[in-house]
């Protein structure tokens, strides 16, 4: 799932929550769900979550929480800021 957040300073951040691409492991064999924040082609943050690959609604909820925090200014676009959300069971 990819969503976009507009930070209070006007920067655009792409928020990805899902199973990452790995050229060495087929997607069907992966169960790791990541959160990645990107802006202008640069990776700002990347963390693993406690979610399983089949937890679609939970991944959408996590993405909404991150976007809301980024847009509201309560979250910085850093791994340290988003990691507590990524580690939270849903």
Short mmCIF file of the C-alpha atoms (twelve columns), coordinates in Angstrom:
data_MODEL
# 
_entry.id   MODEL 
# 
loop_
_atom_site.group_PDB 
_atom_site.id 
_atom_site.type_symbol 
_atom_site.label_atom_id 
_atom_site.label_alt_id 
_atom_site.label_comp_id 
_atom_site.label_asym_id 
_atom_site.label_seq_id 
_atom_site.Cartn_x 
_atom_site.Cartn_y 
_atom_site.Cartn_z 
_atom_site.pdbx_PDB_model_num 
ATOM 1  C CA . UNK A 1  0.000  0.000   0.000  1 
ATOM 2  C CA . UNK A 2  1.339  3.403   -0.985 1 
ATOM 3  C CA . UNK A 3  -0.090 6.655   0.333  1 
ATOM 4  C CA . UNK A 4  1.163  10.215  0.294  1 
ATOM 5  C CA . UNK A 5  1.539  12.669  3.156  1 
ATOM 6  C CA . UNK A 6  2.148  16.398  2.943  1 
ATOM 7  C CA . UNK A 7  4.305  17.561  5.828  1 
ATOM 8  C CA . UNK A 8  3.610  20.891  7.559  1 
ATOM 9  C CA . UNK A 9  6.670  22.340  5.773  1 
ATOM 10 C CA . UNK A 10 5.182  21.376  2.385  1 
ATOM 11 C CA . UNK A 11 7.387  18.373  1.646  1 
ATOM 12 C CA . UNK A 12 5.693  15.353  0.099  1 
ATOM 13 C CA . UNK A 13 6.441  11.969  1.662  1 
ATOM 14 C CA . UNK A 14 5.427  8.645   0.142  1 
ATOM 15 C CA . UNK A 15 4.461  6.098   2.802  1 
ATOM 16 C CA . UNK A 16 4.746  2.430   1.833  1 
ATOM 17 C CA . UNK A 17 3.434  -0.295  4.130  1 
ATOM 18 C CA . UNK A 18 3.773  -3.798  2.756  1 
ATOM 19 C CA . UNK A 19 5.986  -6.710  1.809  1 
ATOM 20 C CA . UNK A 20 9.180  -5.284  0.305  1 
ATOM 21 C CA . UNK A 21 10.631 -6.396  -3.005 1 
ATOM 22 C CA . UNK A 22 13.583 -8.727  -2.584 1 
ATOM 23 C CA . UNK A 23 15.234 -10.124 -5.690 1 
ATOM 24 C CA . UNK A 24 16.463 -13.161 -3.751 1 
ATOM 25 C CA . UNK A 25 13.218 -14.235 -2.068 1 
ATOM 26 C CA . UNK A 26 9.912  -14.776 -3.910 1 
ATOM 27 C CA . UNK A 27 7.170  -12.506 -2.549 1 
ATOM 28 C CA . UNK A 28 4.981  -15.524 -1.778 1 
ATOM 29 C CA . UNK A 29 7.651  -16.721 0.670  1 
ATOM 30 C CA . UNK A 30 8.008  -13.389 2.477  1 
ATOM 31 C CA . UNK A 31 6.024  -12.572 5.590  1 
ATOM 32 C CA . UNK A 32 7.877  -9.410  6.607  1 
ATOM 33 C CA . UNK A 33 5.932  -6.158  6.400  1 
ATOM 34 C CA . UNK A 34 7.950  -2.949  6.199  1 
ATOM 35 C CA . UNK A 35 7.224  0.734   6.466  1 
ATOM 36 C CA . UNK A 36 9.243  2.950   4.152  1 
ATOM 37 C CA . UNK A 37 9.137  6.724   3.940  1 
ATOM 38 C CA . UNK A 38 10.493 8.323   0.762  1 
ATOM 39 C CA . UNK A 39 10.751 11.873  -0.466 1 
ATOM 40 C CA . UNK A 40 12.170 12.924  -3.799 1 
ATOM 41 C CA . UNK A 41 13.537 9.444   -4.468 1 
ATOM 42 C CA . UNK A 42 15.407 9.412   -1.152 1 
ATOM 43 C CA . UNK A 43 14.626 6.891   1.576  1 
ATOM 44 C CA . UNK A 44 13.982 8.845   4.772  1 
ATOM 45 C CA . UNK A 45 13.150 5.854   6.980  1 
ATOM 46 C CA . UNK A 46 12.624 2.105   6.789  1 
ATOM 47 C CA . UNK A 47 11.512 -0.182  9.623  1 
ATOM 48 C CA . UNK A 48 10.072 -3.667  9.970  1 
ATOM 49 C CA . UNK A 49 6.647  -4.048  11.542 1 
ATOM 50 C CA . UNK A 50 5.044  -6.708  13.710 1 
ATOM 51 C CA . UNK A 51 2.394  -7.242  11.022 1 
ATOM 52 C CA . UNK A 52 2.062  -10.398 8.960  1 
ATOM 53 C CA . UNK A 53 1.768  -10.227 5.182  1 
ATOM 54 C CA . UNK A 54 -1.940 -11.155 5.274  1 
ATOM 55 C CA . UNK A 55 -2.930 -8.314  7.639  1 
ATOM 56 C CA . UNK A 56 -4.213 -5.906  4.982  1 
ATOM 57 C CA . UNK A 57 -6.655 -3.915  7.111  1 
ATOM 58 C CA . UNK A 58 -4.049 -3.546  9.858  1 
ATOM 59 C CA . UNK A 59 -1.506 -2.315  7.286  1 
ATOM 60 C CA . UNK A 60 -4.013 0.272   6.037  1 
ATOM 61 C CA . UNK A 61 -4.652 1.376   9.623  1 
ATOM 62 C CA . UNK A 62 -0.908 1.738   10.260 1 
ATOM 63 C CA . UNK A 63 -0.479 3.770   7.069  1 
ATOM 64 C CA . UNK A 64 -3.351 6.091   8.097  1 
ATOM 65 C CA . UNK A 65 -1.819 6.595   11.535 1 
ATOM 66 C CA . UNK A 66 1.572  7.434   10.066 1 
ATOM 67 C CA . UNK A 67 0.128  9.813   7.465  1 
ATOM 68 C CA . UNK A 68 -1.975 11.531  10.128 1 
ATOM 69 C CA . UNK A 69 1.030  11.971  12.397 1 
ATOM 70 C CA . UNK A 70 3.253  13.237  9.597  1 
ATOM 71 C CA . UNK A 71 0.667  15.692  8.297  1 
ATOM 72 C CA . UNK A 72 -0.265 16.850  11.792 1 
ATOM 73 C CA . UNK A 73 3.351  17.381  12.770 1 
ATOM 74 C CA . UNK A 74 3.342  14.925  15.690 1 
ATOM 75 C CA . UNK A 75 5.656  12.515  13.782 1 
ATOM 76 C CA . UNK A 76 8.942  13.304  12.098 1 
ATOM 77 C CA . UNK A 77 9.795  11.344  8.932  1 
ATOM 78 C CA . UNK A 78 12.429 9.267   10.719 1 
ATOM 79 C CA . UNK A 79 12.776 5.607   11.656 1 
ATOM 80 C CA . UNK A 80 12.895 6.493   15.336 1 
ATOM 81 C CA . UNK A 81 9.596  8.348   15.132 1 
ATOM 82 C CA . UNK A 82 7.634  5.687   13.228 1 
ATOM 83 C CA . UNK A 83 9.124  2.607   14.878 1 
ATOM 84 C CA . UNK A 84 6.828  2.695   17.957 1 
ATOM 85 C CA . UNK A 85 3.801  2.618   15.643 1 
ATOM 86 C CA . UNK A 86 5.307  -0.200  13.565 1 
ATOM 87 C CA . UNK A 87 5.911  -2.245  16.731 1 
ATOM 88 C CA . UNK A 88 2.323  -1.880  17.974 1 
ATOM 89 C CA . UNK A 89 -0.002 -4.871  17.648 1 
ATOM 90 C CA . UNK A 90 -3.313 -4.139  15.912 1 
# 
